[in-house]
Amino acid sequence: MREDEVLKNVRAIFDYGQSDSALIVGNGDDGAVLGPRSELTVLASDMAVEGIHFNFAWSSAMQVGRKVSAANLADICAMGGWPEYFLVALAFPPSFSGQVLELAKGIKTECQRVGVKVIGGDLSRSNEVVISISAIGRVKRPILRSGAKVGERLFISNLPGFSQAGLSLLKEFK
């Protein structure tokens, strides 16, 4: 599939019409444009590289899309923010072009859980799949790592180490 065909199909997955008053220019131009906001803007960016952060021997393209999206959503939430938008940059070899739409569907699936919209990004060629997501959200009062004080309580929503334990199992039984 040619790049323009891939782009057209991916844009169709992330077409939101005019459902967002803050989004002045969305997917399809050189950049997205957001209008003024009443809250602070929080930005985060994460990159995932095939063979380092994920492996297609263990995960489908849809699962990888969900995983990389969840990591970016977590960064915004960790700062006390609410995620709103993603910019997704994807580099991939020609052999992966048939799976790009599945990856995009995985990203969209995770984004839909919290109402995040993919409003732009970039495509390029690479020897392996590289995904970089920039997340944009809003926050009234950011929670910073530097703000933690001795004696304060830290709450977690699950037992830590599950991700590492899962990776160890996958490597052991590959």
Secondary structure, DSSP 4 states (H G I P E B T S, - for coil): --HHHHHHHHHHHT--TT--TTEEE-TTSSS-EE---SSEEEEEEEEEEBTTTB-TTTS-HHHHHHHHHHHHHHHHHHTT-EEEEEEEEEEE-GGGGGGHHHHHHHHHHHHHTTT-EEEEEEEEE-SS-EEEEEEEEEESS---GGG--TT-----SS-TTHHHHHHHHHHHT-
